Amino acid sequence: MASSVSVLIIFSLLIGSISVSQSTFVTNVCGTNGNYTRNSIYNRNLDSALANLSSIAEASDSGFYNASVGRDSDRVNVLVLCRGDVQPDICRSCVNDSIKGLRKLCPNQKEAVEWYDECMLRYSNDSILNNLVTDPTMLLSNVNNASDMVYCGKKVCYREYKRPNFLTIYGLMQCTPDLSSTQCGDCFDEAIRDIPSCCSGKVGGQIMKPSCRLRFEVERFYNETIRVDAPPPRPQVPPPPSSVPPPGKAFLLRNEFPWHIN
């Protein structure tokens, strides 16, 4: 995205099953990297790229899909990432819903990003694969207040973390699988630094960036049966060695990061 945007949104805690028949819209950002006209080449390329994305999603259960159409300034790059724990049919439904929704919300912008509970969709006239993008950042806070000090740490995949006499924190973090482990870790670090701005005094929240997404709650919000290894796109740049978990996986806040909610 061409400009940095940070927005705070309040949301209510969702109780009940995650496997819903309709995707749950969260928020979106229309980019500032130029506009296109209705009958332009870019518009036709965007239509084709999004149609290709939907077709690819129908033929695969990976949960991460990308497509590119066009050349030079009229080239359109699109990708969609489903949350790692949602089932393939829910993922495909979210892909189609996000495509329809984003075209209405951003009718002539050359780049945009949209977040649903179940997936995230991006398109741009810039290259997006293998590039770490952390802006715009959308911050969402749970409306419920916390009464206890909460510490988070100990990197764990899709598991709760407990300390005696403290709340249980359920956390999920996911990067787009095209990123290297180092890029994923950098995105995660930035998301952690945004937590005080997002969620001071609250029991949960989300930090959403184009390349990664972090959420934590005191109620379990993800399915226990998960898919954690969405394959990266081809061609793939080999990731450098790193202690950070592979991209596409979800994990709790890493290192000893003692922040409190009061």
ABEGO torsion letter per residue (X at the ends): XABBBBBBBBBBBBBEBABBABBBBABBBBBAAEBBBAABAAAAAAAAAAAAAAAAAAABAAGBBBBBBEBEAABBBBBBBBBAABBAAAAAAAAAAAAAAAAAABAABABBBBBBAABBBBBBABBABGBBBAOBBBBBBBABBBABBBBBBGBBBGBBBBBBGBBBBBBBBBBBAABBAAAAAAAAAAAAAAAAAAABGBABEBBBBAABBBBBBABBABBABBBABBBBBOBBBBBBBBABBBBGBBBBBBEBBBBBBX
